Amino acid sequence: MAVARDSGKAVLLRNGRVLVAGGRDSNSSPLASAELYDPATSTWAATGSLATARYSHTATLLPNGKVLVAGGVGDPASAEVYDPATGTWSATGRLEEARTAHTATLLADGKVLVAGGFGGSGVLASAELYDPVTGTWTTTAQLVRGRANHVATLLPDGKVLVAGGNNAAGTNTFADAEIYDPASGTWSATGRLAEGRTRPSATLLLNGLVLVAGGQGDQGTLASSELYDPASGTWSPTGALPIAIWGHTATLLPNGGVLVTGGISTVIVANVEIYNPNKGTWSSTGNLTTPRFLPTATLIRNGKVLVANGTDMFGITLASAELGVRAGQ
């Protein structure tokens, strides 16, 4: 890749290419650069730069094939849209509240729900909706609890599960979870995680359950994993990761497994693990060629997983990328 980074955001475009945008360099400065990976040629090419350099932002593929980038360190109230047809970015309406370390979830009606994060007043309980038709933001009901570094998952019924996160000081992790109902525009509490955790991964499985794995707890990095059942609103333990990690990736494979790569344990690791939802267990499957912390991972159409960027064990951001296991193997 042309630019080394970690904390970038990767989106699979409708044309099969992968867009990686923003992130930070080895000095923790935000980046504006964006690049495209073409699976047909296994090459990267520069595309239009973001109008605002940023990290700790979100990137969401919209129903029209464009990509919405919102918030983040740089200009946390700004938002912009990438057009794959022209390879350019254009500003769209500004967020109602500046935020970083938030979540963004595409809803069934095509709007994007942005929730929580860090703001000028600390952790935020506010949430807002982006309408791609009008390019505007509007507020919706507040979260039950303000939180940052949490996870958000669109459930099969169209509601959104938000779980975990941390307080403004980062000294307390949260075990509570809540549900957003787009029909009423309201939040309600749901079952609590067995362990408070921040910066875990969250994956909607093919069976409709949500797998939350790893992250950081009040007592350190976590290896534990839990499953959320939307039908009962409860969590149950499942197999633990072979090592405690956070800053990893989690990718749903077409066969229903979940591929986890990289992250940091006591050191930055090259581990690759696959979760088997039928057995509720994890198994190691080789290693990345390079240990990576805060990389991106994208399932591409040839059935492989593209893992890119991140920070290595020496604290240097990476420009390299690699292709992982073929889905289904």
Contacts in CASP RR format, 6 or more apart in sequence:
PFRMAT RR
TARGET T0000
AUTHOR 0000-0000-0000
METHOD contacts of the structure
MODEL  1
MAVARDSGKAVLLRNGRVLVAGGRDSNSSPLASAELYDPATSTWAATGSL
ATARYSHTATLLPNGKVLVAGGVGDPASAEVYDPATGTWSATGRLEEART
AHTATLLADGKVLVAGGFGGSGVLASAELYDPVTGTWTTTAQLVRGRANH
VATLLPDGKVLVAGGNNAAGTNTFADAEIYDPASGTWSATGRLAEGRTRP
SATLLLNGLVLVAGGQGDQGTLASSELYDPASGTWSPTGALPIAIWGHTA
TLLPNGGVLVTGGISTVIVANVEIYNPNKGTWSSTGNLTTPRFLPTATLI
RNGKVLVANGTDMFGITLASAELGVRAGQ
1 20 0 8 1.000
1 35 0 8 1.000
1 44 0 8 1.000
1 308 0 8 1.000
1 309 0 8 1.000
1 319 0 8 1.000
1 320 0 8 1.000
1 321 0 8 1.000
2 33 0 8 1.000
2 35 0 8 1.000
2 44 0 8 1.000
2 46 0 8 1.000
2 319 0 8 1.000
3 31 0 8 1.000
3 33 0 8 1.000
3 35 0 8 1.000
3 319 0 8 1.000
4 25 0 8 1.000
4 26 0 8 1.000
4 309 0 8 1.000
4 316 0 8 1.000
4 317 0 8 1.000
4 318 0 8 1.000
4 319 0 8 1.000
5 20 0 8 1.000
5 22 0 8 1.000
5 23 0 8 1.000
5 24 0 8 1.000
5 25 0 8 1.000
5 31 0 8 1.000
5 33 0 8 1.000
5 309 0 8 1.000
5 310 0 8 1.000
5 317 0 8 1.000
5 318 0 8 1.000
5 319 0 8 1.000
6 23 0 8 1.000
6 24 0 8 1.000
6 293 0 8 1.000
6 294 0 8 1.000
6 295 0 8 1.000
6 309 0 8 1.000
6 310 0 8 1.000
6 311 0 8 1.000
6 317 0 8 1.000
6 318 0 8 1.000
7 22 0 8 1.000
7 23 0 8 1.000
7 24 0 8 1.000
7 55 0 8 1.000
7 56 0 8 1.000
7 294 0 8 1.000
7 310 0 8 1.000
8 20 0 8 1.000
8 21 0 8 1.000
8 22 0 8 1.000
8 23 0 8 1.000
8 24 0 8 1.000
8 31 0 8 1.000
8 55 0 8 1.000
8 294 0 8 1.000
8 296 0 8 1.000
8 309 0 8 1.000
9 20 0 8 1.000
9 21 0 8 1.000
9 22 0 8 1.000
9 23 0 8 1.000
9 57 0 8 1.000
9 58 0 8 1.000
9 59 0 8 1.000
9 69 0 8 1.000
9 296 0 8 1.000
10 18 0 8 1.000
10 19 0 8 1.000
10 20 0 8 1.000
10 59 0 8 1.000
10 296 0 8 1.000
10 297 0 8 1.000
10 298 0 8 1.000
10 306 0 8 1.000
10 308 0 8 1.000
11 18 0 8 1.000
11 19 0 8 1.000
11 21 0 8 1.000
11 59 0 8 1.000
11 60 0 8 1.000
11 61 0 8 1.000
11 67 0 8 1.000
11 298 0 8 1.000
12 18 0 8 1.000
12 61 0 8 1.000
12 298 0 8 1.000
12 299 0 8 1.000
12 300 0 8 1.000
13 19 0 8 1.000
13 36 0 8 1.000
13 61 0 8 1.000
13 65 0 8 1.000
13 67 0 8 1.000
13 84 0 8 1.000
14 61 0 8 1.000
14 65 0 8 1.000
14 84 0 8 1.000
15 84 0 8 1.000
16 39 0 8 1.000
16 300 0 8 1.000
16 301 0 8 1.000
17 36 0 8 1.000
17 37 0 8 1.000
17 38 0 8 1.000
17 39 0 8 1.000
17 84 0 8 1.000
18 36 0 8 1.000
18 37 0 8 1.000
18 39 0 8 1.000
18 298 0 8 1.000
18 300 0 8 1.000
18 306 0 8 1.000
18 308 0 8 1.000
19 34 0 8 1.000
19 35 0 8 1.000
19 36 0 8 1.000
19 47 0 8 1.000
19 59 0 8 1.000
19 67 0 8 1.000
19 82 0 8 1.000
19 84 0 8 1.000
20 34 0 8 1.000
20 35 0 8 1.000
20 36 0 8 1.000
20 37 0 8 1.000
20 296 0 8 1.000
20 308 0 8 1.000
20 309 0 8 1.000
21 33 0 8 1.000
21 34 0 8 1.000
21 50 0 8 1.000
21 59 0 8 1.000
21 67 0 8 1.000
21 69 0 8 1.000
21 82 0 8 1.000
22 30 0 8 1.000
22 31 0 8 1.000
22 32 0 8 1.000
22 33 0 8 1.000
22 34 0 8 1.000
22 50 0 8 1.000
22 53 0 8 1.000
22 54 0 8 1.000
22 55 0 8 1.000
22 57 0 8 1.000
22 69 0 8 1.000
23 30 0 8 1.000
23 31 0 8 1.000
23 54 0 8 1.000
23 55 0 8 1.000
23 57 0 8 1.000
24 30 0 8 1.000
24 31 0 8 1.000
24 55 0 8 1.000
24 73 0 8 1.000
24 317 0 8 1.000
25 31 0 8 1.000
25 317 0 8 1.000
26 311 0 8 1.000
26 315 0 8 1.000
26 316 0 8 1.000
26 317 0 8 1.000
29 53 0 8 1.000
30 53 0 8 1.000
30 54 0 8 1.000
30 55 0 8 1.000
30 72 0 8 1.000
30 73 0 8 1.000
30 74 0 8 1.000
31 53 0 8 1.000
31 54 0 8 1.000
31 55 0 8 1.000
32 49 0 8 1.000
32 50 0 8 1.000
32 51 0 8 1.000
32 52 0 8 1.000
32 53 0 8 1.000
32 54 0 8 1.000
33 46 0 8 1.000
33 49 0 8 1.000
33 50 0 8 1.000
34 46 0 8 1.000
34 47 0 8 1.000
34 48 0 8 1.000
34 49 0 8 1.000
34 50 0 8 1.000
34 82 0 8 1.000
34 89 0 8 1.000
35 44 0 8 1.000
35 45 0 8 1.000
35 46 0 8 1.000
35 47 0 8 1.000
36 44 0 8 1.000
36 45 0 8 1.000
36 46 0 8 1.000
36 47 0 8 1.000
37 43 0 8 1.000
37 44 0 8 1.000
37 300 0 8 1.000
37 306 0 8 1.000
37 308 0 8 1.000
37 321 0 8 1.000
38 44 0 8 1.000
38 45 0 8 1.000
39 300 0 8 1.000
39 301 0 8 1.000
39 302 0 8 1.000
39 306 0 8 1.000
42 323 0 8 1.000
44 321 0 8 1.000
47 82 0 8 1.000
47 87 0 8 1.000
48 87 0 8 1.000
48 88 0 8 1.000
48 89 0 8 1.000
49 89 0 8 1.000
50 69 0 8 1.000
50 80 0 8 1.000
50 89 0 8 1.000
51 78 0 8 1.000
51 80 0 8 1.000
51 89 0 8 1.000
51 90 0 8 1.000
51 91 0 8 1.000
52 74 0 8 1.000
52 75 0 8 1.000
52 78 0 8 1.000
52 80 0 8 1.000
53 74 0 8 1.000
54 69 0 8 1.000
54 71 0 8 1.000
54 72 0 8 1.000
54 73 0 8 1.000
54 74 0 8 1.000
54 75 0 8 1.000
54 78 0 8 1.000
55 72 0 8 1.000
55 73 0 8 1.000
55 74 0 8 1.000
56 71 0 8 1.000
56 72 0 8 1.000
56 73 0 8 1.000
56 100 0 8 1.000
56 101 0 8 1.000
57 69 0 8 1.000
57 70 0 8 1.000
57 71 0 8 1.000
57 72 0 8 1.000
57 73 0 8 1.000
57 100 0 8 1.000
58 68 0 8 1.000
58 69 0 8 1.000
58 70 0 8 1.000
58 71 0 8 1.000
58 72 0 8 1.000
58 102 0 8 1.000
58 103 0 8 1.000
58 104 0 8 1.000
58 114 0 8 1.000
59 67 0 8 1.000
59 68 0 8 1.000
59 69 0 8 1.000
59 104 0 8 1.000
60 67 0 8 1.000
60 68 0 8 1.000
60 69 0 8 1.000
60 70 0 8 1.000
60 104 0 8 1.000
60 105 0 8 1.000
60 106 0 8 1.000
60 112 0 8 1.000
61 67 0 8 1.000
61 106 0 8 1.000
62 68 0 8 1.000
62 81 0 8 1.000
62 106 0 8 1.000
62 110 0 8 1.000
62 112 0 8 1.000
62 132 0 8 1.000
63 106 0 8 1.000
63 110 0 8 1.000
63 132 0 8 1.000
64 132 0 8 1.000
65 84 0 8 1.000
66 81 0 8 1.000
66 82 0 8 1.000
66 83 0 8 1.000
66 84 0 8 1.000
66 132 0 8 1.000
67 81 0 8 1.000
67 82 0 8 1.000
67 84 0 8 1.000
68 79 0 8 1.000
68 80 0 8 1.000
68 81 0 8 1.000
68 92 0 8 1.000
68 104 0 8 1.000
68 112 0 8 1.000
68 130 0 8 1.000
68 132 0 8 1.000
69 79 0 8 1.000
69 80 0 8 1.000
69 81 0 8 1.000
69 82 0 8 1.000
69 89 0 8 1.000
70 78 0 8 1.000
70 79 0 8 1.000
70 95 0 8 1.000
70 102 0 8 1.000
70 104 0 8 1.000
70 112 0 8 1.000
70 114 0 8 1.000
70 130 0 8 1.000
71 77 0 8 1.000
71 78 0 8 1.000
71 79 0 8 1.000
71 95 0 8 1.000
71 98 0 8 1.000
71 99 0 8 1.000
71 100 0 8 1.000
71 102 0 8 1.000
72 99 0 8 1.000
72 100 0 8 1.000
72 101 0 8 1.000
72 102 0 8 1.000
73 100 0 8 1.000
75 98 0 8 1.000
76 95 0 8 1.000
76 98 0 8 1.000
76 99 0 8 1.000
76 100 0 8 1.000
76 119 0 8 1.000
77 94 0 8 1.000
77 95 0 8 1.000
77 97 0 8 1.000
77 98 0 8 1.000
77 99 0 8 1.000
78 91 0 8 1.000
78 94 0 8 1.000
78 95 0 8 1.000
79 91 0 8 1.000
79 92 0 8 1.000
79 93 0 8 1.000
79 94 0 8 1.000
79 95 0 8 1.000
79 130 0 8 1.000
79 137 0 8 1.000
80 89 0 8 1.000
80 90 0 8 1.000
80 91 0 8 1.000
80 92 0 8 1.000
81 89 0 8 1.000
81 90 0 8 1.000
81 92 0 8 1.000
81 132 0 8 1.000
82 88 0 8 1.000
82 89 0 8 1.000
83 89 0 8 1.000
83 90 0 8 1.000
92 130 0 8 1.000
92 135 0 8 1.000
93 135 0 8 1.000
93 136 0 8 1.000
93 137 0 8 1.000
94 137 0 8 1.000
95 114 0 8 1.000
95 128 0 8 1.000
95 137 0 8 1.000
96 126 0 8 1.000
96 128 0 8 1.000
96 137 0 8 1.000
96 138 0 8 1.000
96 139 0 8 1.000
97 119 0 8 1.000
97 124 0 8 1.000
97 126 0 8 1.000
97 128 0 8 1.000
98 119 0 8 1.000
98 120 0 8 1.000
99 114 0 8 1.000
99 116 0 8 1.000
99 117 0 8 1.000
99 118 0 8 1.000
99 119 0 8 1.000
99 124 0 8 1.000
99 126 0 8 1.000
100 117 0 8 1.000
100 118 0 8 1.000
100 119 0 8 1.000
100 148 0 8 1.000
101 117 0 8 1.000
101 118 0 8 1.000
101 148 0 8 1.000
101 149 0 8 1.000
102 114 0 8 1.000
102 115 0 8 1.000
102 116 0 8 1.000
102 117 0 8 1.000
102 118 0 8 1.000
102 124 0 8 1.000
102 148 0 8 1.000
103 114 0 8 1.000
103 115 0 8 1.000
103 116 0 8 1.000
103 117 0 8 1.000
103 150 0 8 1.000
103 151 0 8 1.000
103 152 0 8 1.000
103 162 0 8 1.000
104 112 0 8 1.000
104 113 0 8 1.000
104 114 0 8 1.000
104 152 0 8 1.000
105 112 0 8 1.000
105 113 0 8 1.000
105 115 0 8 1.000
105 152 0 8 1.000
105 153 0 8 1.000
105 154 0 8 1.000
105 160 0 8 1.000
106 112 0 8 1.000
106 154 0 8 1.000
107 113 0 8 1.000
107 129 0 8 1.000
107 154 0 8 1.000
107 158 0 8 1.000
107 160 0 8 1.000
107 182 0 8 1.000
108 154 0 8 1.000
108 158 0 8 1.000
108 182 0 8 1.000
109 182 0 8 1.000
110 132 0 8 1.000
111 129 0 8 1.000
111 130 0 8 1.000
111 131 0 8 1.000
111 132 0 8 1.000
111 182 0 8 1.000
112 129 0 8 1.000
112 130 0 8 1.000
112 132 0 8 1.000
113 127 0 8 1.000
113 128 0 8 1.000
113 129 0 8 1.000
113 140 0 8 1.000
113 152 0 8 1.000
113 160 0 8 1.000
113 180 0 8 1.000
113 182 0 8 1.000
114 127 0 8 1.000
114 128 0 8 1.000
114 129 0 8 1.000
114 130 0 8 1.000
114 137 0 8 1.000
115 126 0 8 1.000
115 127 0 8 1.000
115 143 0 8 1.000
115 152 0 8 1.000
115 160 0 8 1.000
115 162 0 8 1.000
115 180 0 8 1.000
116 123 0 8 1.000
116 124 0 8 1.000
116 125 0 8 1.000
116 126 0 8 1.000
116 127 0 8 1.000
116 143 0 8 1.000
116 146 0 8 1.000
116 147 0 8 1.000
116 148 0 8 1.000
116 150 0 8 1.000
117 123 0 8 1.000
117 124 0 8 1.000
117 146 0 8 1.000
117 147 0 8 1.000
117 148 0 8 1.000
117 149 0 8 1.000
117 150 0 8 1.000
118 124 0 8 1.000
118 148 0 8 1.000
118 168 0 8 1.000
122 168 0 8 1.000
123 146 0 8 1.000
123 147 0 8 1.000
123 148 0 8 1.000
123 166 0 8 1.000
123 167 0 8 1.000
123 168 0 8 1.000
124 143 0 8 1.000
124 146 0 8 1.000
124 148 0 8 1.000
125 142 0 8 1.000
125 143 0 8 1.000
125 144 0 8 1.000
125 145 0 8 1.000
125 146 0 8 1.000
125 147 0 8 1.000
126 139 0 8 1.000
126 142 0 8 1.000
126 143 0 8 1.000
127 139 0 8 1.000
127 140 0 8 1.000
127 141 0 8 1.000
127 142 0 8 1.000
127 143 0 8 1.000
127 180 0 8 1.000
127 187 0 8 1.000
128 137 0 8 1.000
128 138 0 8 1.000
128 139 0 8 1.000
128 140 0 8 1.000
129 137 0 8 1.000
129 138 0 8 1.000
129 139 0 8 1.000
129 140 0 8 1.000
130 136 0 8 1.000
130 137 0 8 1.000
131 137 0 8 1.000
131 138 0 8 1.000
140 180 0 8 1.000
140 185 0 8 1.000
141 180 0 8 1.000
141 185 0 8 1.000
141 186 0 8 1.000
141 187 0 8 1.000
142 187 0 8 1.000
143 162 0 8 1.000
143 178 0 8 1.000
143 187 0 8 1.000
144 176 0 8 1.000
144 178 0 8 1.000
144 187 0 8 1.000
144 188 0 8 1.000
144 189 0 8 1.000
145 174 0 8 1.000
145 176 0 8 1.000
145 178 0 8 1.000
147 162 0 8 1.000
147 164 0 8 1.000
147 165 0 8 1.000
147 166 0 8 1.000
147 167 0 8 1.000
147 174 0 8 1.000
148 165 0 8 1.000
148 166 0 8 1.000
148 168 0 8 1.000
148 198 0 8 1.000
149 165 0 8 1.000
149 166 0 8 1.000
149 198 0 8 1.000
149 199 0 8 1.000
150 162 0 8 1.000
150 163 0 8 1.000
150 164 0 8 1.000
150 165 0 8 1.000
150 166 0 8 1.000
150 174 0 8 1.000
150 198 0 8 1.000
151 162 0 8 1.000
151 163 0 8 1.000
151 164 0 8 1.000
151 165 0 8 1.000
151 200 0 8 1.000
151 201 0 8 1.000
151 202 0 8 1.000
151 212 0 8 1.000
152 160 0 8 1.000
152 161 0 8 1.000
152 162 0 8 1.000
152 202 0 8 1.000
153 160 0 8 1.000
153 161 0 8 1.000
153 163 0 8 1.000
153 202 0 8 1.000
153 203 0 8 1.000
153 204 0 8 1.000
153 210 0 8 1.000
154 160 0 8 1.000
154 204 0 8 1.000
155 161 0 8 1.000
155 179 0 8 1.000
155 204 0 8 1.000
155 208 0 8 1.000
155 210 0 8 1.000
155 230 0 8 1.000
156 204 0 8 1.000
156 208 0 8 1.000
156 230 0 8 1.000
157 230 0 8 1.000
158 182 0 8 1.000
159 179 0 8 1.000
159 180 0 8 1.000
159 181 0 8 1.000
159 182 0 8 1.000
159 230 0 8 1.000
160 179 0 8 1.000
160 180 0 8 1.000
160 182 0 8 1.000
161 177 0 8 1.000
161 178 0 8 1.000
161 179 0 8 1.000
161 190 0 8 1.000
161 202 0 8 1.000
161 210 0 8 1.000
161 228 0 8 1.000
161 230 0 8 1.000
162 177 0 8 1.000
162 178 0 8 1.000
162 179 0 8 1.000
162 180 0 8 1.000
162 187 0 8 1.000
163 176 0 8 1.000
163 177 0 8 1.000
163 178 0 8 1.000
163 193 0 8 1.000
163 202 0 8 1.000
163 210 0 8 1.000
163 212 0 8 1.000
163 228 0 8 1.000
164 173 0 8 1.000
164 174 0 8 1.000
164 175 0 8 1.000
164 176 0 8 1.000
164 177 0 8 1.000
164 193 0 8 1.000
164 196 0 8 1.000
164 197 0 8 1.000
164 198 0 8 1.000
164 200 0 8 1.000
165 173 0 8 1.000
165 174 0 8 1.000
165 196 0 8 1.000
165 197 0 8 1.000
165 198 0 8 1.000
165 199 0 8 1.000
166 172 0 8 1.000
166 173 0 8 1.000
166 174 0 8 1.000
166 198 0 8 1.000
166 216 0 8 1.000
167 174 0 8 1.000
170 198 0 8 1.000
172 218 0 8 1.000
173 196 0 8 1.000
173 197 0 8 1.000
173 198 0 8 1.000
173 216 0 8 1.000
173 217 0 8 1.000
173 218 0 8 1.000
174 196 0 8 1.000
174 198 0 8 1.000
175 192 0 8 1.000
175 193 0 8 1.000
175 194 0 8 1.000
175 195 0 8 1.000
175 196 0 8 1.000
175 197 0 8 1.000
176 189 0 8 1.000
176 191 0 8 1.000
176 192 0 8 1.000
176 193 0 8 1.000
177 189 0 8 1.000
177 190 0 8 1.000
177 191 0 8 1.000
177 192 0 8 1.000
177 193 0 8 1.000
177 228 0 8 1.000
177 235 0 8 1.000
178 187 0 8 1.000
178 188 0 8 1.000
178 189 0 8 1.000
178 190 0 8 1.000
179 187 0 8 1.000
179 188 0 8 1.000
179 189 0 8 1.000
179 190 0 8 1.000
180 186 0 8 1.000
180 187 0 8 1.000
181 187 0 8 1.000
181 188 0 8 1.000
190 228 0 8 1.000
190 233 0 8 1.000
191 228 0 8 1.000
191 233 0 8 1.000
191 234 0 8 1.000
191 235 0 8 1.000
192 235 0 8 1.000
193 212 0 8 1.000
193 226 0 8 1.000
193 235 0 8 1.000
194 224 0 8 1.000
194 226 0 8 1.000
194 235 0 8 1.000
194 237 0 8 1.000
195 217 0 8 1.000
195 222 0 8 1.000
195 224 0 8 1.000
195 226 0 8 1.000
196 217 0 8 1.000
196 218 0 8 1.000
197 212 0 8 1.000
197 214 0 8 1.000
197 215 0 8 1.000
197 216 0 8 1.000
197 217 0 8 1.000
197 222 0 8 1.000
198 215 0 8 1.000
198 216 0 8 1.000
198 217 0 8 1.000
199 215 0 8 1.000
199 216 0 8 1.000
199 246 0 8 1.000
199 247 0 8 1.000
200 212 0 8 1.000
200 213 0 8 1.000
200 214 0 8 1.000
200 215 0 8 1.000
200 222 0 8 1.000
200 246 0 8 1.000
201 211 0 8 1.000
201 212 0 8 1.000
201 213 0 8 1.000
201 214 0 8 1.000
201 215 0 8 1.000
201 248 0 8 1.000
201 249 0 8 1.000
201 250 0 8 1.000
201 260 0 8 1.000
202 210 0 8 1.000
202 211 0 8 1.000
202 212 0 8 1.000
202 250 0 8 1.000
203 210 0 8 1.000
203 211 0 8 1.000
203 213 0 8 1.000
203 250 0 8 1.000
203 251 0 8 1.000
203 252 0 8 1.000
203 258 0 8 1.000
204 210 0 8 1.000
204 252 0 8 1.000
205 211 0 8 1.000
205 227 0 8 1.000
205 252 0 8 1.000
205 256 0 8 1.000
205 257 0 8 1.000
205 258 0 8 1.000
205 277 0 8 1.000
206 252 0 8 1.000
206 256 0 8 1.000
206 277 0 8 1.000
207 277 0 8 1.000
208 230 0 8 1.000
209 227 0 8 1.000
209 228 0 8 1.000
209 229 0 8 1.000
209 230 0 8 1.000
209 277 0 8 1.000
210 227 0 8 1.000
210 228 0 8 1.000
210 230 0 8 1.000
211 225 0 8 1.000
211 226 0 8 1.000
211 227 0 8 1.000
211 238 0 8 1.000
211 250 0 8 1.000
211 258 0 8 1.000
211 275 0 8 1.000
211 277 0 8 1.000
212 225 0 8 1.000
212 226 0 8 1.000
212 227 0 8 1.000
212 228 0 8 1.000
213 224 0 8 1.000
213 225 0 8 1.000
213 226 0 8 1.000
213 241 0 8 1.000
213 250 0 8 1.000
213 258 0 8 1.000
213 260 0 8 1.000
213 275 0 8 1.000
214 221 0 8 1.000
214 222 0 8 1.000
214 223 0 8 1.000
214 224 0 8 1.000
214 225 0 8 1.000
214 241 0 8 1.000
214 244 0 8 1.000
214 245 0 8 1.000
214 246 0 8 1.000
214 248 0 8 1.000
215 221 0 8 1.000
215 222 0 8 1.000
215 244 0 8 1.000
215 245 0 8 1.000
215 246 0 8 1.000
215 247 0 8 1.000
216 222 0 8 1.000
216 246 0 8 1.000
220 244 0 8 1.000
221 244 0 8 1.000
221 245 0 8 1.000
221 246 0 8 1.000
221 264 0 8 1.000
221 265 0 8 1.000
221 266 0 8 1.000
222 244 0 8 1.000
222 246 0 8 1.000
223 240 0 8 1.000
223 241 0 8 1.000
223 242 0 8 1.000
223 243 0 8 1.000
223 244 0 8 1.000
223 245 0 8 1.000
224 237 0 8 1.000
224 239 0 8 1.000
224 240 0 8 1.000
224 241 0 8 1.000
225 237 0 8 1.000
225 238 0 8 1.000
225 239 0 8 1.000
225 240 0 8 1.000
225 241 0 8 1.000
225 275 0 8 1.000
225 282 0 8 1.000
226 235 0 8 1.000
226 236 0 8 1.000
226 237 0 8 1.000
226 238 0 8 1.000
227 235 0 8 1.000
227 236 0 8 1.000
227 237 0 8 1.000
227 238 0 8 1.000
228 234 0 8 1.000
228 235 0 8 1.000
229 235 0 8 1.000
229 236 0 8 1.000
238 275 0 8 1.000
238 280 0 8 1.000
239 275 0 8 1.000
239 280 0 8 1.000
239 281 0 8 1.000
239 282 0 8 1.000
240 282 0 8 1.000
241 260 0 8 1.000
241 273 0 8 1.000
241 282 0 8 1.000
242 271 0 8 1.000
242 273 0 8 1.000
242 282 0 8 1.000
242 284 0 8 1.000
243 265 0 8 1.000
243 269 0 8 1.000
243 271 0 8 1.000
244 265 0 8 1.000
245 260 0 8 1.000
245 262 0 8 1.000
245 263 0 8 1.000
245 264 0 8 1.000
245 265 0 8 1.000
245 269 0 8 1.000
245 271 0 8 1.000
246 263 0 8 1.000
246 264 0 8 1.000
247 262 0 8 1.000
247 263 0 8 1.000
247 264 0 8 1.000
247 293 0 8 1.000
247 294 0 8 1.000
248 260 0 8 1.000
248 261 0 8 1.000
248 262 0 8 1.000
248 263 0 8 1.000
249 259 0 8 1.000
249 260 0 8 1.000
249 261 0 8 1.000
249 262 0 8 1.000
249 263 0 8 1.000
249 295 0 8 1.000
249 296 0 8 1.000
249 297 0 8 1.000
249 307 0 8 1.000
250 258 0 8 1.000
250 259 0 8 1.000
250 260 0 8 1.000
250 297 0 8 1.000
251 258 0 8 1.000
251 259 0 8 1.000
251 260 0 8 1.000
251 261 0 8 1.000
251 297 0 8 1.000
251 298 0 8 1.000
251 299 0 8 1.000
251 305 0 8 1.000
252 258 0 8 1.000
252 299 0 8 1.000
253 259 0 8 1.000
253 274 0 8 1.000
253 299 0 8 1.000
253 305 0 8 1.000
253 327 0 8 1.000
253 328 0 8 1.000
254 299 0 8 1.000
254 303 0 8 1.000
254 327 0 8 1.000
254 328 0 8 1.000
255 327 0 8 1.000
255 328 0 8 1.000
256 277 0 8 1.000
257 274 0 8 1.000
257 275 0 8 1.000
257 276 0 8 1.000
257 277 0 8 1.000
258 274 0 8 1.000
258 275 0 8 1.000
258 277 0 8 1.000
259 272 0 8 1.000
259 273 0 8 1.000
259 274 0 8 1.000
259 297 0 8 1.000
259 305 0 8 1.000
259 324 0 8 1.000
259 325 0 8 1.000
260 271 0 8 1.000
260 272 0 8 1.000
260 273 0 8 1.000
260 274 0 8 1.000
260 275 0 8 1.000
260 282 0 8 1.000
261 271 0 8 1.000
261 272 0 8 1.000
261 273 0 8 1.000
261 288 0 8 1.000
261 292 0 8 1.000
261 295 0 8 1.000
261 297 0 8 1.000
261 305 0 8 1.000
261 307 0 8 1.000
262 268 0 8 1.000
262 269 0 8 1.000
262 270 0 8 1.000
262 271 0 8 1.000
262 272 0 8 1.000
262 288 0 8 1.000
262 291 0 8 1.000
262 292 0 8 1.000
262 293 0 8 1.000
262 295 0 8 1.000
263 269 0 8 1.000
263 271 0 8 1.000
263 291 0 8 1.000
263 292 0 8 1.000
263 293 0 8 1.000
263 294 0 8 1.000
263 295 0 8 1.000
264 293 0 8 1.000
267 291 0 8 1.000
267 313 0 8 1.000
268 291 0 8 1.000
268 292 0 8 1.000
268 293 0 8 1.000
268 311 0 8 1.000
268 312 0 8 1.000
268 313 0 8 1.000
268 315 0 8 1.000
269 291 0 8 1.000
270 287 0 8 1.000
270 288 0 8 1.000
270 289 0 8 1.000
270 290 0 8 1.000
270 291 0 8 1.000
270 292 0 8 1.000
271 284 0 8 1.000
271 287 0 8 1.000
271 288 0 8 1.000
272 284 0 8 1.000
272 285 0 8 1.000
272 286 0 8 1.000
272 287 0 8 1.000
272 288 0 8 1.000
272 324 0 8 1.000
272 325 0 8 1.000
273 282 0 8 1.000
273 283 0 8 1.000
273 284 0 8 1.000
273 285 0 8 1.000
274 282 0 8 1.000
274 283 0 8 1.000
274 285 0 8 1.000
274 325 0 8 1.000
275 281 0 8 1.000
275 282 0 8 1.000
276 282 0 8 1.000
276 283 0 8 1.000
285 325 0 8 1.000
288 307 0 8 1.000
288 322 0 8 1.000
289 320 0 8 1.000
289 322 0 8 1.000
290 312 0 8 1.000
290 318 0 8 1.000
290 320 0 8 1.000
290 322 0 8 1.000
291 312 0 8 1.000
291 313 0 8 1.000
292 307 0 8 1.000
292 309 0 8 1.000
292 310 0 8 1.000
292 311 0 8 1.000
292 312 0 8 1.000
292 318 0 8 1.000
293 310 0 8 1.000
293 311 0 8 1.000
293 312 0 8 1.000
294 309 0 8 1.000
294 310 0 8 1.000
294 311 0 8 1.000
295 307 0 8 1.000
295 308 0 8 1.000
295 309 0 8 1.000
295 310 0 8 1.000
295 318 0 8 1.000
296 306 0 8 1.000
296 307 0 8 1.000
296 308 0 8 1.000
296 309 0 8 1.000
296 310 0 8 1.000
297 305 0 8 1.000
297 306 0 8 1.000
297 307 0 8 1.000
297 308 0 8 1.000
298 305 0 8 1.000
298 306 0 8 1.000
298 308 0 8 1.000
299 305 0 8 1.000
299 306 0 8 1.000
299 327 0 8 1.000
300 306 0 8 1.000
303 326 0 8 1.000
303 327 0 8 1.000
304 323 0 8 1.000
304 324 0 8 1.000
304 325 0 8 1.000
304 326 0 8 1.000
304 327 0 8 1.000
305 323 0 8 1.000
305 324 0 8 1.000
305 325 0 8 1.000
305 327 0 8 1.000
306 321 0 8 1.000
306 322 0 8 1.000
306 323 0 8 1.000
306 324 0 8 1.000
307 321 0 8 1.000
307 322 0 8 1.000
307 323 0 8 1.000
307 324 0 8 1.000
308 320 0 8 1.000
308 321 0 8 1.000
308 322 0 8 1.000
309 317 0 8 1.000
309 318 0 8 1.000
309 319 0 8 1.000
309 320 0 8 1.000
309 321 0 8 1.000
310 317 0 8 1.000
310 318 0 8 1.000
311 317 0 8 1.000
311 318 0 8 1.000
312 318 0 8 1.000
END
